[in-house]
């Protein structure tokens, strides 16, 4: 199967490098597994109401540099079934600018502005929405954006988190939100090991799961998330409490 060709046909005009949601050399995953992961992502988000992904048009390079066949690492091929892998497509280098005295980070490739976390000390503090240790259940009561299931709303949910940022006018803005799965996946830097995210975020990023705003269209009781331990994405029950990072811009 020509992975690049499949991806190009599904997401016309979007670089292939973003698609590899798994750092394959870490777990020796096969190309078949990578394609399967991609198809799951496409199937799960195609109908989700909050997954427009139109906040940006330029995608940063994923950092993936190695190619694989069905079982092993190989030199990146110039022809054949395994031509067109992520490592063979180069996107813009990642570039970030600290804003607001280091409380926010602008992605200079996508134009998105991300909340900076702090206080990563293994102690939750829900009075501080920027605490890197806080976890939240997924909640979106809006039927036009929740994919048909509002999730688990109550104490310490993602709506509470976003409401705290916007009611306080964090950074001078009131349009903070959870990122879509496409936006969140741009932060996964597959050229790194252990914590797959740029150093500007690394000190206050957990190696575990972060919620996106995107409901899985096929299973609306679940939503998509990214795990920065290896940079992969998958969906999970909205009732689970995971980490969050807010974004603004674009939509």
C-alpha positions as CSV (number, residue, x, y, z in Angstrom):
1,X,0.0,0.0,0.0
2,X,1.3,3.5,-0.8
3,X,0.7,5.3,2.4
4,X,1.3,8.7,1.0
5,X,-1.1,8.2,-1.8
6,X,-3.9,7.0,0.5
7,X,-3.4,10.0,2.8
8,X,-3.2,12.5,0.0
9,X,-6.5,11.2,-1.5
10,X,-8.3,11.5,1.9
11,X,-6.9,14.9,3.0
12,X,-6.3,16.8,-0.2
13,X,-3.7,19.5,0.2
14,X,-2.6,18.5,3.7
15,X,1.1,17.3,4.1
16,X,1.5,13.6,4.8
17,X,4.0,14.2,7.7
18,X,1.2,15.0,10.2
19,X,-0.5,11.7,9.9
20,X,2.0,9.4,11.7
21,X,0.5,9.6,15.2
22,X,3.0,7.1,16.5
23,X,6.8,7.3,16.7
24,X,7.4,4.0,15.0
25,X,11.1,3.5,15.8
26,X,10.2,3.6,19.5
27,X,7.8,0.6,19.5
28,X,8.9,-0.9,16.2
29,X,5.4,-0.5,14.8
30,X,4.8,-1.7,11.3
31,X,3.4,0.4,8.4
32,X,0.2,-1.6,8.6
33,X,-0.4,-0.5,12.2
34,X,0.3,3.1,11.2
35,X,-2.2,3.0,8.3
36,X,-4.7,1.3,10.6
37,X,-4.3,4.1,13.2
38,X,-4.8,6.7,10.4
39,X,-8.0,5.1,9.2
40,X,-9.3,5.0,12.7
41,X,-8.7,8.7,13.0
42,X,-10.4,9.5,9.7
43,X,-13.4,7.3,10.4
44,X,-13.9,8.6,13.9
45,X,-13.7,12.3,13.1
46,X,-15.2,12.6,9.6
47,X,-18.6,13.5,11.0
48,X,-17.7,15.2,14.3
49,X,-19.1,18.7,14.5
50,X,-16.2,20.2,16.3
51,X,-13.4,19.0,14.1
52,X,-13.3,21.6,11.3
53,X,-9.5,21.9,11.7
54,X,-9.7,25.2,9.7
55,X,-7.7,27.3,12.2
56,X,-4.5,26.9,10.1
57,X,-3.4,25.8,6.6
58,X,0.3,25.2,7.1
59,X,1.4,22.1,9.1
60,X,4.7,21.9,11.0
61,X,7.0,19.0,10.2
62,X,6.4,16.0,12.5
63,X,10.0,15.3,13.0
64,X,9.7,11.7,11.8
65,X,12.9,10.7,10.0
66,X,12.8,6.9,9.5
67,X,11.1,4.6,7.1
68,X,9.7,1.1,7.5
69,X,8.4,-1.9,5.7
70,X,5.9,-4.3,7.2
71,X,8.4,-5.5,9.8
72,X,11.6,-3.5,9.9
73,X,13.3,-0.1,9.5
74,X,14.5,0.4,5.9
75,X,16.2,3.1,3.9
76,X,13.5,5.5,2.7
77,X,12.6,4.1,-0.8
78,X,12.5,6.0,-4.0
79,X,9.9,3.6,-5.5
80,X,7.6,0.7,-4.7
81,X,4.9,0.0,-2.1
82,X,6.6,1.8,0.7
83,X,7.5,5.0,-1.0
84,X,5.8,8.1,0.3
85,X,6.2,7.7,4.0
86,X,6.2,10.5,6.6
87,X,10.0,10.8,6.7
88,X,10.0,11.6,3.0
89,X,8.0,14.8,3.3
90,X,9.5,17.9,4.8
91,X,7.3,20.6,6.4
92,X,8.3,23.9,8.0
93,X,10.5,23.7,11.1
94,X,8.8,24.2,14.4
95,X,9.0,27.8,15.7
96,X,7.5,29.2,18.9
97,X,7.4,32.6,20.5
98,X,6.7,33.2,24.2
99,X,3.9,35.8,24.8
100,X,2.5,37.5,27.9
101,X,5.7,37.1,30.0
102,X,5.8,33.4,29.2
103,X,2.1,32.7,30.0
104,X,1.3,31.9,26.4
105,X,3.1,30.4,23.4
106,X,2.5,31.4,19.7
107,X,3.1,28.7,17.2
108,X,4.7,30.6,14.3
109,X,3.9,27.9,11.8
110,X,0.2,27.4,12.5
111,X,-0.5,30.9,14.0
112,X,-2.3,29.3,17.0
113,X,-1.7,30.6,20.5
114,X,-1.4,28.0,23.3
115,X,-1.8,28.4,27.0
116,X,1.4,27.8,29.0
117,X,1.1,25.5,32.0
118,X,2.9,25.8,35.3
119,X,3.2,24.4,38.8
120,X,4.1,20.8,37.7
121,X,4.6,19.4,41.2
122,X,2.3,16.4,41.4
123,X,-0.3,18.4,43.3
124,X,-3.6,19.4,41.7
125,X,-4.9,23.0,42.3
126,X,-8.2,23.6,40.5
127,X,-8.3,27.2,41.7
128,X,-5.5,27.7,39.2
129,X,-6.6,26.5,35.7
130,X,-2.9,26.7,34.5
131,X,-1.8,24.0,37.0
132,X,-0.1,21.3,35.0
133,X,-1.3,18.6,37.3
134,X,-5.0,19.2,36.9
135,X,-7.1,16.6,35.1
136,X,-10.7,17.1,33.8
137,X,-13.5,14.9,32.4
138,X,-14.7,15.9,28.9
139,X,-17.7,18.1,28.9
140,X,-19.4,20.1,26.1
141,X,-23.2,20.8,26.6
142,X,-23.5,22.4,23.2
143,X,-25.2,19.9,20.8
144,X,-23.8,21.7,17.8
145,X,-20.2,20.9,18.8
146,X,-20.3,17.9,21.2
147,X,-20.9,15.3,18.5
148,X,-24.1,14.0,20.0
149,X,-22.9,13.4,23.6
150,X,-22.1,16.1,26.1
151,X,-19.7,13.9,28.1
152,X,-19.3,13.8,31.8
153,X,-20.2,17.3,33.1
154,X,-19.8,18.2,36.8
155,X,-17.0,19.2,39.1
156,X,-13.6,19.6,37.3
157,X,-14.7,19.2,33.7
158,X,-13.2,20.7,30.6
159,X,-16.0,23.3,30.4
160,X,-15.2,24.5,33.9
161,X,-11.5,24.8,32.8
162,X,-12.3,26.9,29.6
163,X,-14.9,29.0,31.5
164,X,-12.2,29.9,34.1
165,X,-9.8,31.1,31.4
166,X,-12.5,33.1,29.5
167,X,-14.2,34.6,32.6
168,X,-10.8,35.9,33.8
169,X,-9.9,37.3,30.4
170,X,-6.6,35.2,30.4
171,X,-4.0,37.0,28.4
172,X,-6.5,39.7,27.5
173,X,-8.7,37.2,25.5
174,X,-12.1,35.6,26.0
175,X,-12.0,33.1,23.2
176,X,-10.0,30.2,24.7
177,X,-11.1,26.7,23.8
178,X,-10.0,23.1,23.7
179,X,-8.0,22.3,20.6
180,X,-9.4,20.1,17.9
181,X,-7.6,16.7,17.5
182,X,-5.8,18.1,14.4
183,X,-4.6,21.2,16.3
184,X,-3.5,19.2,19.3
185,X,-1.6,16.7,17.1
186,X,0.6,19.5,15.7
187,X,2.3,19.7,19.1
188,X,3.5,16.1,18.9
189,X,7.1,16.2,17.8
190,X,8.0,12.7,16.6
191,X,11.7,13.6,16.3
192,X,12.1,13.4,20.0
193,X,12.2,10.6,22.5
194,X,10.2,10.0,25.7
195,X,8.3,13.4,25.8
196,X,7.3,14.1,22.2
197,X,6.9,17.9,22.4
198,X,9.1,20.9,21.8
199,X,11.3,22.0,24.8
200,X,9.3,25.2,25.1
201,X,6.4,23.1,26.5
202,X,8.3,20.2,27.9
203,X,8.9,21.3,31.5
204,X,5.2,21.6,32.2
205,X,3.8,18.8,30.0
206,X,2.8,15.5,31.3
207,X,3.7,12.3,29.5
208,X,0.1,11.1,29.7
209,X,-3.1,12.0,27.8
210,X,-4.5,15.4,26.8
211,X,-8.1,15.9,25.7
212,X,-9.0,17.4,22.4
213,X,-12.5,18.9,21.7
214,X,-13.2,16.3,19.0
215,X,-15.8,13.7,19.6
216,X,-15.4,10.3,17.9
217,X,-18.2,10.4,15.4
218,X,-18.6,6.6,15.5
219,X,-18.6,6.4,19.3
220,X,-20.0,9.7,20.6
221,X,-19.5,8.7,24.2
222,X,-15.7,9.0,23.5
223,X,-13.4,11.8,22.3
224,X,-10.0,12.0,20.8
225,X,-6.8,12.6,22.8
226,X,-3.0,12.8,22.3
227,X,-0.5,11.1,24.6
228,X,2.8,13.0,24.6
229,X,4.8,10.0,25.9
230,X,5.1,8.8,22.3
231,X,3.1,11.4,20.4
232,X,0.2,9.1,19.4
233,X,-3.5,9.8,19.2
234,X,-6.6,7.7,19.9
235,X,-10.0,8.0,21.5
236,X,-11.2,7.3,25.0
237,X,-14.3,7.6,27.2
238,X,-15.3,11.2,28.0
239,X,-15.8,10.1,31.6
240,X,-12.0,9.7,32.0
241,X,-10.1,12.6,33.6
242,X,-7.2,13.7,31.5
243,X,-4.9,16.7,31.2
244,X,-5.8,19.8,29.0
245,X,-4.1,22.7,27.3
246,X,-6.2,25.6,25.9
247,X,-5.7,27.2,22.5
248,X,-7.1,30.3,20.7
249,X,-7.0,31.6,17.2
250,X,-8.1,30.6,13.8
251,X,-11.7,29.4,14.0
